Amino acid sequence: MSLDKNIIGIAAVAQNGVIGIKEENEMPWRCGEYVSHPFWNNFKDKQSFRPNDMKHFEDTTMGNVVIMGRKTWDSIPEKYRPLKERENIILSRREQFSGEGFSFYSSKEGVLDFIKKQDKKIFVMGGENIYRMFMPEMNGLIITRLHKDFEGDVYFPNMDLWTLTNRKPLGNADSELASLEYYVKK
Ligand SMILES: NC(=O)c1ccc[n+]([C@@H]2O[C@H](COP(=O)([O-])OP(=O)(O)OC[C@H]3O[C@@H](n4cnc5c(N)ncnc54)[C@H](OP(=O)(O)O)[C@@H]3O)[C@@H](O)[C@H]2O)c1
């Protein structure tokens, strides 16, 4: 369905398509200094693989709307949520509350009604469930492509229907670790 809106998926995706680990409700890598979790203490690449994706994510989404699933919301440390200076929209069938800068919605239809009234850009920020859900409405993807396979069991959906239009380094210091990829629908 086309809503005539700018709806962009934004994700960090490993070479093998992995975006997360279900049981940990975490990403298998560390993004800048943002995430702190005991899991990292056991992760052999903890020190060596730290693409600074968080700055890119903040710069891109700031001032706009971010849509996420309840599990992704839960994965954000409490002190960082709602994500500042952005309207946070969270999908959940079981949690229904709202506050300054964030609202829970119980259905995709409710979110689409909200989107229709928005002038801001809409960023779909995961996880797997929510990327899948909004695949038909999204008209662009901004992917931080990590140059490495990771173990995990949460994946970005199939991208066969998308065309790569641009690729650039994530940042000078991190160019060996990750690239930014921009896609439009074929
Ligand atoms: N690499 C990346 O860029 C990136 C980005 C985001 C997340 N992640 C990773 O992805 C994983 C989480 O993804 P996930 O797919 O397991 O979970 P998710 O998409 O973040 O959230 C799933 C939840 O969304 C709610 N939901 C789903 N469909 C719904 C519907 N039709 N109506 C209302 N609510 C609905 C449900 O919440 P309730 O259970 O409350 O009903 C469901 O449990 C984590 O590992 C996270 O670290 C990675």
The ligand as a Tripos MOL2 file, in Angstrom:
@<TRIPOS>MOLECULE
LIG
   48    52     1     0     0
SMALL
NO_CHARGES

@<TRIPOS>ATOM
      1 N1         20.1800   -4.5860   13.9370 N.am      1 LIG1
      2 C1         19.1780   -3.7200   13.9890 C.2       1 LIG1
      3 O1         19.1640   -2.6890   13.2980 O.2       1 LIG1
      4 C2         18.0380   -3.9780   14.9280 C.ar      1 LIG1
      5 C3         17.0240   -3.0170   15.0750 C.ar      1 LIG1
      6 C4         15.9790   -3.2950   15.9540 C.ar      1 LIG1
      7 C5         15.9590   -4.4760   16.6580 C.ar      1 LIG1
      8 N2         16.9430   -5.3660   16.4940 N.ar      1 LIG1
      9 C6         16.9410   -6.6620   17.1850 C.3       1 LIG1
     10 O2         15.7260   -7.3400   16.8270 O.3       1 LIG1
     11 C7         15.3030   -8.1610   17.9240 C.3       1 LIG1
     12 C8         13.8580   -7.8320   18.2400 C.3       1 LIG1
     13 O3         13.0660   -8.0790   17.0820 O.3       1 LIG1
     14 P1         11.7590   -8.9870   17.1650 P.3       1 LIG1
     15 O4         11.2940   -9.2300   15.7800 O.co2     1 LIG1
     16 O5         12.0320  -10.1730   18.0610 O.co2     1 LIG1
     17 O6         10.7430   -8.0510   17.9810 O.3       1 LIG1
     18 P2         10.1420   -6.6040   17.6230 P.3       1 LIG1
     19 O7          9.7540   -6.5480   16.1830 O.co2     1 LIG1
     20 O8         11.0290   -5.5290   18.1450 O.co2     1 LIG1
     21 O9          8.8430   -6.5930   18.5540 O.3       1 LIG1
     22 C9          7.8860   -7.6240   18.4290 C.3       1 LIG1
     23 C10         6.6770   -7.2140   19.2500 C.3       1 LIG1
     24 O10         5.9150   -6.2370   18.5290 O.3       1 LIG1
     25 C11         4.5470   -6.3720   18.8710 C.3       1 LIG1
     26 N3          3.7810   -6.6710   17.6610 N.ar      1 LIG1
     27 C12         4.1460   -7.4380   16.6020 C.ar      1 LIG1
     28 N4          3.1490   -7.4920   15.6940 N.ar      1 LIG1
     29 C13         2.1400   -6.7370   16.1780 C.ar      1 LIG1
     30 C14         0.8520   -6.3830   15.7120 C.ar      1 LIG1
     31 N5          0.3850   -6.8300   14.5320 N.pl3     1 LIG1
     32 N6          0.0710   -5.5960   16.4860 N.ar      1 LIG1
     33 C15         0.5110   -5.1220   17.6770 C.ar      1 LIG1
     34 N7          1.7460   -5.4040   18.1710 N.ar      1 LIG1
     35 C16         2.5330   -6.2080   17.4430 C.ar      1 LIG1
     36 C17         4.4540   -7.5380   19.8630 C.3       1 LIG1
     37 O11         4.5730   -6.9610   21.1550 O.3       1 LIG1
     38 P3          3.8470   -7.5980   22.4680 P.3       1 LIG1
     39 O12         4.5720   -8.8950   22.7250 O.co2     1 LIG1
     40 O13         4.0570   -6.5700   23.5370 O.co2     1 LIG1
     41 O14         2.4010   -7.7890   22.1090 O.co2     1 LIG1
     42 C18         5.6940   -8.3410   19.5080 C.3       1 LIG1
     43 O15         6.1230   -9.1860   20.5630 O.3       1 LIG1
     44 C19        16.2890   -7.8910   19.0460 C.3       1 LIG1
     45 O16        17.3100   -8.8780   19.0050 O.3       1 LIG1
     46 C20        16.8800   -6.5400   18.6860 C.3       1 LIG1
     47 O17        18.1760   -6.3370   19.2330 O.3       1 LIG1
     48 C21        17.9890   -5.1460   15.6410 C.ar      1 LIG1
@<TRIPOS>BOND
     1     1     2 1
     2     2     3 2
     3     2     4 1
     4     4     5 ar
     5     4    48 ar
     6     5     6 ar
     7     6     7 ar
     8     7     8 ar
     9     8     9 1
    10     8    48 ar
    11     9    10 1
    12     9    46 1
    13    10    11 1
    14    11    12 1
    15    11    44 1
    16    12    13 1
    17    13    14 1
    18    14    15 2
    19    14    16 1
    20    14    17 1
    21    17    18 1
    22    18    19 2
    23    18    20 1
    24    18    21 1
    25    21    22 1
    26    22    23 1
    27    23    24 1
    28    23    42 1
    29    24    25 1
    30    25    26 1
    31    25    36 1
    32    26    27 ar
    33    26    35 ar
    34    27    28 ar
    35    28    29 ar
    36    29    30 ar
    37    29    35 ar
    38    30    31 1
    39    30    32 ar
    40    32    33 ar
    41    33    34 ar
    42    34    35 ar
    43    36    37 1
    44    36    42 1
    45    37    38 1
    46    38    39 2
    47    38    40 1
    48    38    41 1
    49    42    43 1
    50    44    45 1
    51    44    46 1
    52    46    47 1
@<TRIPOS>SUBSTRUCTURE
     1 LIG1         1 GROUP 0 **** ****
